[in-house]
Every structure is written in C-alpha cells, then in structure tokens.
Amino acid sequence: MSTPVVDPSGTYRHVPLLLGPFAGRTWREFGYLNVVLLLAPVGFAWAALAVTFSVSVAITVFGLFAAGWIVVGARALGGVYRGLARGLLGTDVAAPLPHRRGTGFWGRIGALLGDAAGWRALAFGAASLPLSILSVTFSWLFLALGLGGLTHWYWSRFLPRQQALDGTWHRGASINNDYFFDTTGRQWVLVALGVAFLLLWPQVTYGMAHGFRLMSRQLLGPTAASLRVAHLEQTRSHAVQDADARLRQIERDLHDGTQARLVTLAMQVGDVRDRLAGGDEADRAAALLLLDETHQEMKDALVELREIARGIHPPALDNGLTLALETLVTRSAVPVTLDVDLPVEPAPELAAIAYFGVAELLTNVHRHAGATGAYVRVDALDDAVQVRVRDDGHGGAHPALPGASGGTGLQGLVERVSTVDGTVEIDSPAGGPTVVTMILPMVPAR
C-alpha cells in the first residue's frame, strides 16, 4: 500500500505508507490547515460584516455602495485562499472572471451587491472557521497521540509520581488512576499505539485537507455559468468578426470582379452601338465580333454572380443539407466520396454551418493536404449531427494554419462551430491521414 505525495513541482508520486509521516505533502497540508485556522476568524468576520452591514444600510442608497465594495473586496480574500491551495495543497484553482460594472446608478449597485465571486469567497471564509477548527483538532490529536505514545517510555520518568487506588506509587500515563503504563510490556503497547496513530495522522490530514481542496474548487473558482457566458461572448465576438470579414470579401469580389466586368460590358455595348450607327460593312463586322465578346463577358459575369450568391447562401441548401453536399462534392477539385445518413434534416442555420465547414475543409484538402481523394461522412447522433471529413494527405493540420483562402482556416471553423455549442476535433498526425470531425446540434439553443 502506498500514499500519494505531491512534490513542489505539482507532479504526483507514490511513497510507502511507512514514509507518510515524513512526506512533504503531509507537512504541507498540515501547514495549510494551521494557516487556514489563523485566517479563519478574518474570513468569518468578513462574511458576518458583509451580511450584517448590507442589512443595516439597506434603507440607504449610498450605504449600499459600501456594502457592495465589502462583497467585491472578498475577492482578495479568495485570492489568498487560492494561493494557499496552489502552494500547499498542490491544487491550482483558476481565478473567477473579473468583476463587471453595471450600467447606470442602480446597475452599479446591483453589480456590486450581486457579485457572485465575492459572495462565494465570503461563503468559503464563513465555512472555513468551523471546518478548520475541526481539521486542526483532529490532525493535532493524531500527531500528539502518535508522538506521545512513541516516546512515552522516555518522558514519563519526568512526570510527578501518582498514587494508585491500591496505595502504590507510579509515574506515567494512567487509565482511571488505577492502570499505569509504567512497565516494560505496557510501554511497548504505547509504542505500538503511537506508531499506529502516527501512521494514521497523514491520512487524517489528507482527508481534512481534501475537504478544503474540494471547497476551494467549488467556491473560489469560476462557475460553469460564468464560463459559459464568457464563452458565448467570445464566440459571439468571433461570429461578428467572421460575418464582417465575409461581407468585406463579398464587397471586394463585387467591386474588383463583377463590377469591373459590367463596366467593360457597358463600354463594349456603347462601342457596338457606335459602329452600327456608322453603317459601313467593316464596322458592322467589327460590331459582330464585339457582340460575341460581350456575350461571353455577360456569361462570365453571371457565373461570378452565382458564385458570390452561393457563398452567401447556396440555393441547394433550400432543398436540404444532403442535396447541398452532393452538389458541393461534384464541384470539388479532388475526388470525394460522400456518405450521408440523416433521417431528419438539421435546422437551416446549422445546415449552413455544416455546409460551409465541409466546403472549407475540401478546399484545404485540395490546396494544402496534397491528397488524392477525400471521404465525407454525415450521421445523425441523437439530437446532433456528426460531419467527418477524411483525406489521405500528408497531415500536420492544426487550427493555427491559415485557411485555403488565406483566412482563419481551421481556427475560424472551430470558432464558427462553437457559436452554436458545437465541437471540432482534429486528428492529423504527420504523414496523415487527416480526420476532422464536426458535431453540431440539430437545432440551435434558445
């Protein structure tokens, strides 16, 4: 049997149980319990002040600001406890999200008094007083009994003599002032008990410290709700930036491509009109050539407009994701095998994300992967859609690489999918193959 020990580097190793009393983790966690006991009155008083002061000044307006700052100030106390947990318990608890000021007079008061991280730190401070008293008492009790029993044979000689009920005199520990541990056999019994208590002392200390470890993780770190809000805000920001980049790209395509082509068409039509107005045979022959060129230019312009429109919203998506993907793979520059098993079509906005994700991945396969082919598989998983794109290229793909168009590439894909609570997994070892899996919900969260 062995006892887990945390060394200063934060890595775990195992030592024999007999070495538990000498392990660094034992003494660090024992020190943590004693330090927390010293801080416990401060934390308890701070929590009591926050509650009583908030109630007492609730009838005033400006007094609520002071009460709010007491709550927010408890974040500093939480920082101290997190530092102790990191240094002595080997537990790194992330700091909560920064305090966010409300807008307006009442909004600022509400943000101060409703600061969840502050109240959670106050709860930790209030709970730490009884828990630390209990923890330190038991830890010291086992340590004292262990050391006392182990060394009783030595220090008992310095104790004053005591008279037993039968009139005899003895030195040392006793039970009911009648049974004294002053013989060799009884001294060895105390030594055995001392060893047992000393070996149990690390386990008791670990258990008590683990209670604080769990409480630190639950009360001193960010909540799942706050992390969720922060994630949504970040992904929303990325979505806005991505939409702005798409609009700018469309504007450039229209301005530099289609618009320039239409200007040329207008000039050619004007030239044809002038030549036809001239009336001679040579001008009419030249006009026919210009008409041919103009006709071809008009067809090219229509193709460009279709591509731009397809980049905004592919018309094939109106008939479902399956048909849209079938249309997409037929235009792929590399051979693609498509396998779709979708009994139910996802919501249109999610189908669009899946479509553009596959389009981005297939473009990357053509331009970056050096692949000879790709395989696209779409499945329904309960209330989600799984889209998997596999290629036989050289691998090495990761989110930091730019996209085929020079944009955000895989990182942009990850961010777009995360805006709807989806996930992207990239498996691309050196030498290939590359497998990118997108999992999207069937319907967006409301």
Helices and strands as residue ranges (DSSP letters): E 2-6, E 12-16, G 17-22, H 24-56, H 62-88, H 105-113, H 116-155, G 156-158, E 162-163, E 169-170, E 174-175, E 179-180, H 184-219, H 224-253, I 254-258, H 259-278, H 281-312, G 315-319, H 321-330, E 336-341, H 348-364, I 365-369, E 374-381, E 384-391, H 409-418, E 423-427, E 434-441
